[in-house]
């Protein structure tokens, strides 16, 4: 297996040539984006972005105003380090399955940097980038030409186009732009599958994973990094995958930590399996957190999950308070010998 470090710098250089800006401050990014868009369109973009943060709608509104590959890559540059981490992880896994000719789909390909990298790196593979935003597909198609590379416009919440053959490997870096959810829910992580939030996110994820399963051959693979910031959302996603014919391959999955964010990097196989139990799911979710984040406070369900799995803890004091709106705050004080 190729070591991920070996290709990380190569991928970074490739992305930079495609127009992705690395090691750029937010202020510098804003200035360069304003120069590209012009003052009026930059103001329009800021208004759209602010409204998205208030109303919680998806990124499509921002993406739809992009008019060139340069603008698209500049827009993506604010998360360049995240893109690089995702691409490196995906490349490491894809590299193990390309000795024979394979068909690869990049789901949510955006500007096509990862898609074209995979095509250039693995000439035995037929690589197709898929995106719901037609202008992204146009920009990507115009930016690079390789005999084993193509791009396709498809909103994969909709039915699979008949002419799209089944693939051997599917990859996706943030290929689902999950909707916002303001639902307040219990901190009792033991009953996550009973929560309205969980049900909502599972239903949303099912619509994507079902279509992805339709374009993957039996026993094919899916390597996906998705934004699921809390445990209940992660559980909803892997349960949605299970329900639509995917098996979660835990020993080939991990979590990527970049710029103070952590994302599950998940491997699935197109085959039926038993439903993962919550203890197993929580163990995966919190793996490595103590060593990585011991100097930070744990909040919300993460705090409860961490507390529940700590061995040898001694609770010395517990207090609870019920607030006027009905939610309860529980404070437990104790110690754990090391």
C-alpha positions as CSV (number, residue, x, y, z in Angstrom):
1,X,0.0,0.0,0.0
2,X,1.3,3.4,-0.9
3,X,2.0,5.5,2.2
4,X,-0.2,8.6,2.3
5,X,2.7,10.9,3.1
6,X,4.4,10.0,-0.2
7,X,1.6,11.5,-2.3
8,X,0.4,14.3,-0.1
9,X,2.9,16.8,-1.5
10,X,2.2,15.7,-5.1
11,X,-1.5,16.1,-4.6
12,X,-1.0,19.5,-3.0
13,X,1.1,20.7,-6.0
14,X,-1.5,19.3,-8.4
15,X,-4.3,21.2,-6.7
16,X,-2.3,24.4,-6.5
17,X,-1.7,24.2,-10.3
18,X,-5.5,23.8,-10.7
19,X,-6.0,27.1,-8.8
20,X,-6.5,26.0,-5.2
21,X,-4.8,28.4,-2.9
22,X,-3.0,27.0,0.1
23,X,-1.6,28.7,3.2
24,X,-3.8,31.8,2.7
25,X,-5.3,33.8,5.5
26,X,-9.0,34.5,5.6
27,X,-8.4,38.2,4.9
28,X,-6.2,37.5,2.0
29,X,-8.7,35.0,0.7
30,X,-11.5,37.6,0.9
31,X,-9.4,40.2,-1.0
32,X,-8.5,37.8,-3.8
33,X,-12.1,36.6,-4.1
34,X,-13.3,40.2,-4.3
35,X,-10.8,41.0,-7.1
36,X,-12.1,38.0,-9.0
37,X,-15.8,38.7,-8.5
38,X,-15.7,42.5,-8.6
39,X,-17.2,44.7,-5.9
40,X,-20.9,44.2,-6.8
41,X,-20.8,40.4,-7.1
42,X,-18.6,40.1,-4.0
43,X,-21.3,42.0,-2.0
44,X,-23.9,39.7,-3.5
45,X,-21.8,36.7,-2.4
46,X,-21.4,38.0,1.1
47,X,-25.2,38.6,1.4
48,X,-25.9,35.0,0.1
49,X,-23.4,33.6,2.6
50,X,-24.8,35.5,5.5
51,X,-28.4,34.5,4.6
52,X,-27.3,30.9,4.4
53,X,-25.8,31.0,7.8
54,X,-29.0,32.5,9.2
55,X,-31.5,30.3,7.4
56,X,-29.5,27.1,7.2
57,X,-30.0,26.5,3.5
58,X,-27.3,24.5,1.6
59,X,-24.3,25.8,-0.3
60,X,-25.9,25.7,-3.8
61,X,-26.9,29.3,-3.7
62,X,-23.2,30.3,-3.3
63,X,-22.0,27.9,-5.9
64,X,-24.6,29.0,-8.5
65,X,-23.1,32.5,-8.7
66,X,-19.7,31.2,-9.8
67,X,-18.8,32.0,-13.4
68,X,-15.4,30.5,-14.0
69,X,-13.1,27.7,-12.8
70,X,-10.8,30.3,-11.2
71,X,-13.7,31.6,-9.1
72,X,-14.8,28.1,-8.2
73,X,-11.3,27.1,-7.0
74,X,-10.9,30.4,-5.1
75,X,-14.2,29.6,-3.3
76,X,-12.9,26.2,-2.4
77,X,-9.6,27.5,-1.2
78,X,-10.9,28.5,2.2
79,X,-11.0,24.8,3.0
80,X,-7.9,23.9,1.0
81,X,-6.3,22.0,3.9
82,X,-9.4,20.0,4.4
83,X,-9.6,19.2,0.6
84,X,-5.9,18.0,0.7
85,X,-6.5,15.7,3.7
86,X,-9.6,14.2,2.1
87,X,-7.8,13.7,-1.2
88,X,-4.8,12.1,0.4
89,X,-7.0,9.6,2.4
90,X,-9.1,8.8,-0.7
91,X,-6.0,8.3,-2.9
92,X,-4.4,6.0,-0.3
93,X,-7.4,3.7,-0.4
94,X,-8.0,3.9,-4.1
95,X,-4.4,3.0,-4.8
96,X,-5.0,-0.5,-3.4
97,X,-7.6,-1.3,-6.0
98,X,-6.2,0.0,-9.3
99,X,-3.9,-2.8,-10.5
100,X,-6.8,-3.9,-12.8
101,X,-9.0,-1.6,-14.9
102,X,-11.7,-0.1,-12.7
103,X,-14.5,2.5,-13.1
104,X,-14.3,5.3,-10.5
105,X,-17.0,7.9,-9.8
106,X,-16.2,11.1,-7.9
107,X,-19.5,12.1,-6.3
108,X,-19.8,15.9,-5.8
109,X,-16.7,16.6,-7.8
110,X,-16.9,20.4,-7.6
111,X,-14.1,21.9,-9.7
112,X,-12.8,18.4,-10.6
113,X,-9.3,18.7,-9.0
114,X,-9.5,15.3,-7.2
115,X,-11.3,13.7,-10.2
116,X,-8.5,14.7,-12.6
117,X,-5.8,13.7,-10.2
118,X,-7.2,10.2,-9.9
119,X,-7.4,9.9,-13.7
120,X,-3.8,11.2,-14.2
121,X,-2.5,9.0,-11.3
122,X,-4.3,5.8,-12.4
123,X,-4.4,5.4,-16.2
124,X,-6.0,1.9,-15.8
125,X,-9.0,3.6,-14.3
126,X,-12.0,5.2,-16.1
127,X,-12.8,8.2,-13.9
128,X,-15.9,10.3,-14.0
129,X,-16.7,13.3,-11.9
130,X,-20.3,13.8,-11.0
131,X,-21.9,17.0,-9.7
132,X,-25.4,18.4,-9.4
133,X,-24.2,21.9,-10.4
134,X,-24.0,22.0,-14.2
135,X,-21.5,24.9,-14.3
136,X,-19.0,23.0,-12.1
137,X,-19.2,20.2,-14.6
138,X,-18.6,22.6,-17.5
139,X,-15.6,24.3,-15.8
140,X,-14.1,20.9,-14.9
141,X,-14.5,19.6,-18.5
142,X,-12.9,22.7,-19.9
143,X,-9.9,22.7,-17.5
144,X,-8.3,19.3,-18.2
145,X,-8.5,16.7,-20.9
146,X,-7.4,13.1,-20.4
147,X,-8.5,9.9,-22.3
148,X,-9.8,8.2,-19.2
149,X,-11.5,11.3,-17.7
150,X,-15.0,12.6,-18.0
151,X,-17.6,14.7,-16.1
152,X,-21.3,14.3,-15.8
153,X,-24.1,16.5,-14.5
154,X,-26.4,14.5,-12.2
155,X,-28.3,15.4,-9.0
156,X,-27.9,12.0,-7.3
157,X,-31.0,12.5,-5.2
158,X,-32.8,11.8,-8.4
159,X,-33.0,8.6,-10.5
160,X,-29.9,7.2,-12.0
161,X,-29.5,8.0,-15.7
162,X,-29.9,4.8,-17.7
163,X,-26.7,5.3,-19.6
164,X,-24.5,5.5,-16.5
165,X,-22.8,2.1,-16.0
166,X,-22.1,0.7,-12.6
167,X,-18.8,1.6,-11.0
168,X,-16.3,-0.4,-9.0
169,X,-15.2,2.5,-6.7
170,X,-17.1,5.5,-5.6
171,X,-15.4,8.4,-3.8
172,X,-16.9,11.5,-2.2
173,X,-15.4,14.4,-0.3
174,X,-18.3,16.3,1.2
175,X,-20.5,15.1,-1.6
176,X,-23.6,15.6,0.6
177,X,-24.4,19.1,1.6
178,X,-26.6,18.2,4.6
179,X,-29.3,20.7,5.5
180,X,-29.2,22.5,8.9
181,X,-31.2,21.2,11.8
182,X,-32.3,23.3,14.8
183,X,-34.0,20.5,16.6
184,X,-33.2,20.4,20.3
185,X,-32.6,16.9,21.5
186,X,-31.8,14.9,24.6
187,X,-28.1,14.5,25.7
188,X,-28.8,10.9,26.5
189,X,-26.6,9.4,23.8
190,X,-27.8,5.8,24.7
191,X,-31.1,6.4,22.9
192,X,-29.8,8.2,19.8
193,X,-31.9,6.1,17.4
194,X,-35.1,7.4,19.1
195,X,-34.3,11.0,18.5
196,X,-36.2,13.2,15.9
197,X,-32.8,14.6,14.8
198,X,-31.5,11.2,14.1
199,X,-34.6,10.2,12.1
200,X,-34.4,13.4,10.1
201,X,-30.7,13.0,9.2
202,X,-31.1,9.3,8.4
203,X,-34.0,10.0,6.0
204,X,-31.9,12.7,4.3
205,X,-28.9,10.5,4.0
206,X,-31.0,7.5,2.6
207,X,-31.9,9.5,-0.5
208,X,-28.2,9.8,-1.4
209,X,-26.9,6.4,-0.4
210,X,-29.7,4.7,-2.2
211,X,-28.7,6.3,-5.5
212,X,-25.0,5.7,-4.8
213,X,-25.8,2.0,-4.3
214,X,-27.6,1.9,-7.7
215,X,-24.4,3.0,-9.5
216,X,-22.0,0.6,-7.7
217,X,-21.5,-3.0,-8.6
218,X,-22.1,-5.6,-5.9
219,X,-19.1,-5.7,-3.5
220,X,-17.8,-2.4,-4.9
221,X,-16.4,0.2,-2.6
222,X,-17.3,3.6,-1.4
223,X,-14.8,6.0,0.3
224,X,-16.6,9.0,1.7
225,X,-15.7,11.9,3.9
226,X,-18.9,13.7,5.1
227,X,-19.5,16.6,7.5
228,X,-21.3,14.9,10.4
229,X,-20.3,17.1,13.4
230,X,-22.0,15.2,16.1
231,X,-22.4,11.5,17.0
232,X,-26.1,11.3,16.3
233,X,-25.5,12.6,12.7
234,X,-22.7,10.1,12.2
235,X,-24.9,7.2,13.4
236,X,-27.8,8.3,11.2
237,X,-25.4,8.3,8.2
238,X,-24.0,4.8,8.7
239,X,-27.5,3.5,9.5
240,X,-28.8,5.0,6.2
241,X,-26.0,3.3,4.4
242,X,-26.8,0.0,6.0
243,X,-30.5,0.3,5.1
244,X,-29.7,1.0,1.4
245,X,-27.3,-2.0,1.0
246,X,-23.9,-0.8,2.2
247,X,-21.7,-2.4,4.9
248,X,-19.6,0.0,7.1
249,X,-16.0,-1.3,7.0
250,X,-14.8,0.0,10.3
251,X,-11.2,-1.2,10.1
252,X,-10.7,0.8,6.9
253,X,-12.3,3.9,8.3
254,X,-10.9,6.6,10.4
255,X,-11.3,10.3,11.4
256,X,-9.5,13.2,9.8
257,X,-8.6,16.2,12.0
258,X,-7.9,19.4,10.1
259,X,-7.9,23.0,11.3
260,X,-9.8,22.2,14.5
261,X,-12.5,20.2,12.7
262,X,-12.8,16.4,12.7
263,X,-14.6,14.4,9.9
264,X,-15.3,10.7,9.7
265,X,-13.6,9.1,6.7
266,X,-15.7,6.1,6.0
267,X,-15.3,3.0,3.9
268,X,-18.4,1.1,2.8
269,X,-18.8,-2.1,0.7
270,X,-21.8,-2.7,-1.5
271,X,-23.1,-5.7,0.4
272,X,-25.7,-6.5,3.1
273,X,-24.6,-6.5,6.7
274,X,-25.9,-6.5,10.3
275,X,-26.8,-3.1,11.8
276,X,-23.9,-1.7,13.9
277,X,-24.7,-1.5,17.6
278,X,-24.5,1.8,19.3
279,X,-21.6,0.8,21.6
280,X,-19.5,-0.1,18.6
281,X,-20.5,3.2,16.8
282,X,-19.7,5.3,19.8
283,X,-16.3,3.5,20.2
284,X,-15.4,4.5,16.7
285,X,-16.7,8.0,17.1
286,X,-14.6,8.8,20.2
287,X,-11.5,6.8,19.2
288,X,-8.4,8.8,19.8
289,X,-10.2,11.8,21.3
290,X,-8.7,11.5,24.8
291,X,-5.2,11.7,23.4
292,X,-6.0,14.3,20.8
293,X,-8.3,16.6,22.9
294,X,-7.6,16.0,26.5
295,X,-6.7,19.6,27.0
296,X,-10.2,20.8,25.8
297,X,-13.6,20.6,27.3
298,X,-16.1,18.0,25.9
299,X,-19.5,19.4,25.1
300,X,-23.0,18.1,24.7
301,X,-23.4,14.5,23.5
302,X,-19.7,14.1,23.2
303,X,-19.3,14.8,26.9
304,X,-22.0,12.3,27.7
305,X,-20.5,9.6,25.4
306,X,-17.0,10.2,26.8
307,X,-18.4,10.0,30.4
308,X,-20.3,6.8,29.7
309,X,-17.3,4.9,28.3
310,X,-14.7,6.0,30.9
311,X,-13.6,2.9,32.8
312,X,-12.9,3.1,36.5
313,X,-14.6,6.5,37.0
314,X,-15.7,7.4,40.6
315,X,-18.7,9.8,40.8
316,X,-18.5,11.9,44.0
317,X,-21.3,14.3,43.4
318,X,-24.3,14.7,41.1
319,X,-26.7,17.6,40.7
320,X,-29.5,18.3,38.3
321,X,-31.5,21.4,37.3
322,X,-34.7,21.5,35.2
323,X,-35.1,24.8,33.2
324,X,-38.3,26.5,32.3
325,X,-38.2,25.3,28.7
326,X,-38.1,21.7,29.9
327,X,-34.5,20.7,29.3
328,X,-32.4,19.3,32.2
329,X,-28.8,20.1,33.1
330,X,-27.0,17.3,35.0
331,X,-23.6,18.0,36.6
332,X,-21.5,15.1,37.7
333,X,-18.2,15.6,39.5
334,X,-15.8,12.7,40.0
335,X,-12.4,11.4,39.3
336,X,-10.7,8.7,37.2
337,X,-7.4,7.3,38.4
338,X,-4.7,7.0,35.7
